Amino acid sequence: MQVQFRPATLSLRVFGHKVAARAPYERLGYAATSLTMSKPLR
């Protein structure tokens, strides 16, 4: 018996401040699923 693995999602890590880097993925149907916010500690 052979078991086949079919993933439900494909995830990519794209830096949020790079809008130009996100655009091609959004055109392919990818959507943002999380947001990380940070601030320098100076």
N, C-alpha and C positions, 0 to 999 in steps of 0.2 A: 504494500500500500504506500503510495507516494502522497505526501502532504505538501500542498502548495501554499506559499506565503504571499498574500496580497495586501500590501500596506494600504491603509486608509488615507494617508496624507503624505505629502512630500514637503518638508520644511527647509527653508533657506535662512541664513542669517545675513541681513543687509543693514548697514548702519543707517539709522533714521535720519541723520542730518544730510545724507547724500540723496537728495530727491531725484537727481538724474540716474542714480543707480537703481532706485526703486521702480521707476517708470516702466522699463521693459518687462519686469516681472508682473507688474499690475496689468499690463496689456495681455499677458499670458494667463490671467485669471487668478494670480496669487493675491492674497489680501493680508493686511497686517493683523496679527492675532495677539500681539503684546506690545507694550511700550515701557521702556526703562528710562527714567529721568535721573539725572545726576547733577551735581554742583561741586565746583572746586572748593576745597576746604582751606582757603587762604583768607 
